[in-house]
Amino acid sequence: MLVLISFSFAAMMLFCLAMTKHRKQVLEDEISSLTVRFFRPFAWLLLLFTGYLSVDMYGWSIGPALFFGALTIAILLLILLLTYRAKIVPPLAVIMPLIASIGIFIN
Amino acid sequence: MKDSFRQSMKWFHTWVGLIVGWVLFFMFLTGTLGYFYQEITRWMEPERPFIEHNISNERLLDIAQAYLINNAQGVDEWDIMLPSVRDQNLRVGWRHPAEAGKKRGKYKIKVLDANTGDEIERRATGGGRLLYRMHYRFHYLPTEISYWIVGFCSMLMLLAVITGVVIHKKIFTDFFTFRAKKGLLGWLDIHNVLSVIALPFHFMITYSGLLFFLFTYMVLSTNLQTNEDELDAMLDEIYPRTAHLEKANQAAKMLDISILYQQAKTTWQADELSYVEMFAANDVNAHVLFVRHETDITYNPEDEVMVNAVTGELILQKPKEYTVTSMIHNGFFSLHEGHFAGSIARWIYFFTGLIGSAMIASGLILWTTKRKPKQLKNPNGPDFGYRLVEQLNIGTIVGLPIAIAMYFYANRLLPVDMANRVNWEANVMFISWAMLLIYPIFRPANKAWYEQLTLAALVYFALPLVNVLTTNKHLGNSLLQQDWNLAGFDLTLLVVGGCFAFAAYKFRALQVNIRPSKQAIKKVEKQCVQAMNESLLPLQQVNKDQC
């Protein structure tokens, strides 16, 4: 479940960085427009992967329901952080999925 | 009506939301608590023992069966509920004989001490069940009427959800936008964000909510289009019946359930029993059904294992016959109630429920915030309608959580042997809510908000303390026993109290900022005079900035 939340968080952050308005909020340096163009397809890929993961973990019936739940929590977290602590979003989006994946392998 | 489609939808969304907003807030909040109704009930019965660690399912089954042999003589069907994450006590239950004039007897649950096997005397309480039943069956109203009110409100909610999507012009470009410090815009963003991020939940919960009382709402259709037999056939198709096991009326000695359980264990290849149902006990035809935690939203036949309780043979035919219709129907119920949810998923359900309540609350606040500047300019003060909405907002959005806390206080403080105790718990809740609805009439809105927020914080912080003073199931002990079920409840109360305290603090801070200090006023006056001398336009700007 936590792994789903953290992957959705990362995917949603990529969507968010694809928008100029939010990119300025999060990143200090301007990045090349070529890189930015990759954000959105990448975000979709990551989101698809999260959906797949959810179905893989919980089956076709419960998986999609929990995927939407995880997505909701992830976006809420992202929006709150964007407003109040925008700078920690990118590191968090990397660290959270990493920790969550490691947690799965340990179990 | 307004000219464009979007405009008219906006008009519709605003007024539909306003009319039923407070009822919906009540339904959403009590419904959200319903995701934890078992946990709440356990907290509200402090006579129950703490969790027993390291006790095997077989041992628990033996204890329960021993109790049932002594105390449930002549009862054909009974259940054993094993301790779970949601309720860490061993429980047994069966339907008692019907009282005079009633069709069916009451189903009563008894809580057992997992060490001694004795029944535990518990106080009379409505528990979490009464609280969550309120969200579809209003407490003081007859069942039929409350179903209709709930249906009406849910239908309008569904319309509000759909029109909300229509009028939200920039769902994707504003997906992450939350301008916290922009007053009206901030409230609009909060409302949008809360609606959009949990949109699947909002739609699902409203739509499936309407399905619950399908045959009440669609009464015209069922009455006109079907005859009695067709209706029965339809009901059979939608609601799967458990096949009734006939007694052979031949007494027989049953095997120990703990031994029979081995069959289920081998089938599942795991020790994950949730509850046990017994049919035709102490008969040749006795059957026992082992059920594990649900692994499918609709229905997974493999979650149940039926065993003949006398011979111990596995019965392959399933006790419930599900049609496709009933599976879909059951799926919607299960989604609505979150049957399948484990502990983290249950918390997510809880949070999304809170997001829903907050969405409704923010919509209501948005209505007043939008009209506030105009209303304050009104020479006779704000309109009656505006004031009413504001008072209802304060009395419901902050008042209802306080009233719910009062329900818990009543549980701890009312005398244990009081007559009609269950009713009085609910009465205390509704009396406090009524008082909190009336209170804002006599106070200026800003003060009423602040005072009720502070009161909410106090009430929630004090509840764990009252728990310490009145019972031994308080936070100290529950943490010591690692009973996360009980500890979680107290900790949640503290967190809720913290949230209210923060809200009160923030509210106060904003008020202080808005109310200019004497120096600031002088400065503004100076600016105004200057501006007047120069031209009219800057004056308006200054005024705007200060408002």
Interface residues (C-beta under 8 A of the other chain):
Chain A: M1 L2 M12 F15 C16 M19 K21 H22 G59 S61 I62 A65 L66 F68 G69 A70 L71 T72 I73 I75 L76 L78 I79 L80 L82 T83 Y84
Chain B: T173 F175 F176 T177 F178 R179 A180 V193 I197 A198 P200 F201 T295 D296 I297 T298 N300 G331 L335 F340 G342 I344 A345 I348 Y349 F351 T352 I355
